[in-house]
């Protein structure tokens, strides 16, 4: 039985990056097993909660309380409580998140809980949490879950050449060491000039090679009609080959920049 339940637990943990995601996933599981959601503040529990029923409610979208009422339950009978936390230690984004340092865009973070912070270095990191929105038409406040399930940032360590004493002991200073670098921003910043340069090279190369073709054709004409035709054909082939190759270079670089997008 335990072996059969382990994959489900692993799936739950992998989906529950934050307390908000853990609560959402737990609520979906409860609904699938016949539990009815209650509103803690607005519902009349005396009318809704009956013996044999199964219910749950949430608070702040980060905690969930589920309970089942026994079929023979009477007021004053005992009950059993099982509890667990939905949160875990992690670097949390500060309100003023973006900072530029050392030619890279970084994220300002603060520690949440007592984490094994050295395990966060040199790993692909995603982002997850909750955003609060206001609907323009009604003024209603909404929240939406966010989960970027791909590598977008990394917390790097120095190469051994720049930190010879690291193996003698490394104490993490959260403010100095734990600010992740946005990988997508760095990649886009590095590739945009390459794409622009490649596109410009197409035009410049075409102009230069075309000028060479005209010069060669004129020179060949001075040597006779037969050589003029041969020289023009050869140079035309060179122009097409060179321009096609450079254009292909520009086309293969540009989509990568578009794919990364612009950092917010």
Secondary structure, DSSP 4 states (H G I P E B T S, - for coil): -HHHHHHHHHHHHHH-SSHHHHHHHHHHHHHHTT-EE--TTTS-HHHH--TT-EEEEEETTTEEEEEE--TT--TT-------------EEEEEEEEEEEETTEEEEEEEEESS--GGGGTTS-EEEEEEEEEE-TTT--EEEEEEEEEEEEEE-----GGG-TTGGG-----HHHH---EEHHHHHHHHHHHHHHHHHHHHHHHHHHHHHHHHHHHHHHHHH-HHHHHHHHHHHHHHHHHHHHHHHHHHHHHHHHHHHH----
